[in-house]
Amino acid sequence: MRILRGLVGAVLWIVAAVLGLVSIVLCITVILLPIGLALLSVTRRLFGMAVRLMLPPDVAHPVQQGRKQLKRKAHETSKQAKRSKPGKAAAKAGRTAAKTGRKAQKRLKK
């Protein structure tokens, strides 16, 4: 998959370079200047897209990858919390404390 993305990025890079040359030639002619400027902006976007395709996802979209990792960690943490059953240990400790307290009260009454 990564090789395919790199190949598409390289082809897109070449297309953007050719389009950039055409837009520069159009900018030189005064009559076609508006068309040349529009093509230059399209060329800039194509170059950016080509670079993003060739880079790994972590580098190309750092914010999105950070969000994905954060969501994944939150999901793992919630799954761990559900599996650990902290209520059982707390309930057992509470029963033991209550039993000890009742025994102490019985001793005091006698």
FIFISE-622550 format. One line per 2 residues: number of its first residue (from 0); their letters; for each residue x negated, y, z of N, C-alpha, C. Coordinates in pm, whole numbers, plus 50000, padded with zeros to 5 digits. Each point is the difference from the previous one (the first is absolute). Example, Ala and Ser with C-alpha at 12.3 -4.5 7.8 and 13.67 -1.06 7.14 Angstrom:
2
0 = AS = 48681,49431,50780,50089,50119,50000,49910,50120,50000 | 50035,50105,49928,49918,50119,50006,50077,50109,50073
This chain:
110
0 = MR = 49917,49881,50000,50083,50119,50000,49913,50125,50000 | 49892,49996,50078,49914,50117,50009,49928,50026,49867
2 = IL = 49962,49891,49931,49934,50015,49871,50096,50063,49900 | 50125,49958,50004,50101,50055,49910,50023,50148,50027
4 = RG = 50006,50037,50127,50017,50141,50036,49881,50083,49951 | 49880,49946,50016,49881,50069,49953,49998,50017,49850
6 = LV = 50044,49896,49930,50004,50006,49854,50102,50103,49953 | 50117,50002,50061,50102,50099,49965,49951,50141,50032
8 = GA = 49930,50014,50112,49944,50130,50036,49896,50048,49900 | 49916,49908,49952,49898,50037,49901,50064,50042,49868
10 = VL = 50102,49927,49956,50070,50036,49876,50069,50135,50016 | 50061,50022,50116,50066,50127,50025,49899,50114,50004
12 = WI = 49882,49973,50053,49891,50099,50004,49961,50041,49858 | 49987,49902,49911,49963,50028,49860,50109,50081,49931
14 = VA = 50126,49961,50023,50113,50074,49940,50001,50143,50051 | 49974,50019,50128,49998,50135,50057,49886,50082,49941
16 = AV = 49885,49937,49976,49887,50073,49942,50032,50046,49858 | 50059,49912,49921,50037,50037,49862,50106,50109,50002
18 = LG = 50098,49988,50088,50104,50102,50010,49941,50133,50047 | 49901,49994,50087,49933,50123,50044,49928,50069,49886
20 = LV = 49932,49923,49915,49933,50060,49884,50101,50064,49906 | 50111,49933,49976,50104,50055,49913,50056,50129,50059
22 = SI = 50023,49999,50131,50056,50120,50062,49900,50116,49999 | 49871,49973,50011,49900,50108,49991,49998,50058,49859
24 = VL = 50009,49914,49900,50005,50049,49862,50125,50085,49980 | 50113,49959,50057,50123,50079,49988,49988,50133,50073
26 = CI = 49927,50001,50112,49983,50125,50074,49912,50099,49923 | 49909,49950,49918,49913,50088,49923,50082,50078,49898
28 = TV = 50096,49935,49938,50086,50072,49906,50101,50080,50082 | 50005,50129,49975,50081,50091,50081,50150,49970,49986
30 = IL = 50042,49958,49884,50143,49977,49978,50049,49879,50081 | 49917,49897,50013,50041,49878,50070,49954,49997,50146
32 = LP = 49964,50115,50055,49952,50007,50138,50100,49946,50103 | 50129,50032,49994,50094,49946,50100,50007,49846,49998
34 = IG = 49996,49943,49880,50003,49853,49991,49872,49942,50057 | 49887,50064,49973,49872,49953,50053,49994,50004,50152
36 = LA = 50055,50108,50058,50001,50010,50147,50089,49893,50063 | 50113,49973,49937,50088,49895,50052,49932,49863,49992
38 = LL = 49931,49976,49888,49930,49872,49986,49883,49989,50099 | 49937,50113,50034,49893,49996,50100,50053,49956,50136
40 = SV = 50119,50048,50036,50057,49958,50129,50036,49851,49999 | 50051,49952,49887,50029,49857,49988,49872,49919,50008
42 = TR = 49894,50052,49937,49870,49931,50003,49948,49989,50143 | 50015,50109,50075,49953,49998,50140,50074,49893,50080
44 = RL = 50130,49990,49980,50078,49898,50071,49958,49858,49958 | 49973,49982,49871,49958,49868,49953,49865,49961,50059
46 = FG = 49907,50096,50009,49871,49971,50062,50019,49959,50146 | 50086,50071,50071,50026,49965,50140,50060,49862,50015
48 = MA = 50094,49967,49912,50062,49868,50005,49899,49890,49968 | 49911,50027,49903,49899,49901,49963,49906,49974,50117
50 = VR = 49960,50105,50070,49909,49983,50115,50070,49922,50110 | 50127,50032,50027,50073,49928,50104,50017,49852,49966
52 = LM = 50013,49968,49872,50013,49860,49961,49868,49925,50018 | 49888,50068,49978,49870,49932,50010,49952,49985,50144
54 = LP = 50046,50085,50089,49956,49993,50139,50080,49896,50078 | 49943,49948,50110,50078,49910,50086,50116,50077,50066
56 = PD = 50107,49932,50038,50117,50068,50056,49970,50081,50126 | 49907,49953,50083,49968,50073,50122,49941,50136,49971
58 = VA = 49923,50010,49893,49937,50127,49965,50094,50087,49918 | 50078,49938,49912,50089,50076,49912,50116,50063,50076
60 = HP = 50057,49928,50097,50114,50049,50078,49974,49979,50149 | 49912,50079,50062,49965,49974,50140,50117,50019,50097
62 = VQ = 50087,50096,49973,50111,50025,50091,50100,49886,49995 | 50032,49953,49880,50095,49890,49987,49946,49873,50063
64 = QG = 49871,49973,49980,49941,49880,50059,49999,50009,50152 | 49975,50121,50053,50002,50018,50145,50139,49974,50057
66 = RK = 50102,50048,49929,50138,49977,50045,50033,49851,49997 | 49958,49932,49893,50027,49857,49990,49934,49924,50115
68 = QL = 49874,50034,50030,49931,49931,50108,50066,50030,50133 | 50044,50124,50020,50066,50036,50125,50130,49923,50018
70 = KR = 50079,49990,49892,50125,49924,50008,49973,49853,50028 | 49896,49946,49935,49965,49859,50019,49959,49974,50145
72 = KA = 49918,50090,50057,49957,49983,50139,50118,50013,50096 | 50091,50093,49972,50117,50016,50087,50087,49876,49995
74 = HE = 50015,49943,49882,50080,49878,49986,49935,49884,50076 | 49869,49987,49985,49929,49892,50072,50012,50018,50151
76 = TS = 49989,50123,50048,50010,50026,50143,50139,49968,50052 | 50102,50037,49926,50136,49970,50047,50025,49849,50000
78 = KQ = 49944,49929,49901,50016,49854,49999,49930,49937,50121 | 49882,50053,50033,49927,49947,50115,50077,50026,50129
80 = AK = 50058,50118,50012,50076,50033,50121,50121,49909,50015 | 50064,49968,49889,50116,49911,50007,49959,49858,50039
82 = RS = 49884,49958,49951,49955,49863,50029,49949,49985,50143 | 49948,50106,50060,49934,49986,50130,50097,49979,50115
84 = KP = 50126,50041,49987,50104,49983,50102,49955,50055,50136 | 49975,50131,50008,49954,50055,50128,50107,49994,50108
86 = GK = 50123,49985,49964,50107,49995,50099,49993,49879,50090 | 49954,49885,49948,49993,49878,50080,49902,50016,50115
88 = AA = 49882,50053,49972,49900,50016,50105,50049,50099,50106 | 50060,50109,49954,50050,50100,50094,50114,49943,50084
90 = AK = 50087,49921,49938,50112,49940,50075,49949,49904,50105 | 49899,49921,49964,49944,49904,50096,49936,50073,50117
92 = AG = 49926,50107,49970,49937,50078,50107,50106,50063,50090 | 50109,50046,49938,50108,50060,50079,50068,49898,50089
94 = RT = 50024,49880,49948,50062,49894,50082,49910,49963,50117 | 49869,49990,49972,49906,49965,50107,49999,50108,50107
96 = AA = 49999,50126,49959,49999,50110,50097,50130,50000,50081 | 50112,49976,49935,50128,49998,50071,50004,49886,50101
98 = KT = 49947,49884,49961,49997,49885,50090,49913,50030,50122 | 49886,50062,49977,49911,50035,50110,50067,50101,50092
100 = GR = 50073,50095,49941,50070,50100,50080,50109,49937,50084 | 50075,49903,49945,50105,49934,50077,49941,49920,50117
102 = KA = 49888,49934,49974,49936,49925,50109,49954,50093,50111 | 49948,50116,49962,49954,50096,50101,50118,50050,50082
104 = QK = 50115,50023,49934,50118,50048,50073,50049,49893,50098 | 49998,49875,49961,50044,49892,50087,49912,49992,50125
106 = RL = 49870,50017,49979,49908,49996,50114,50028,50114,50096 | 50032,50117,49947,50026,50115,50085,50130,49982,50080
108 = KK = 50098,49934,49942,50128,49979,50069,49985,49903,50115 | 49912,49906,49991,49986,49900,50105,49930,50053,50118
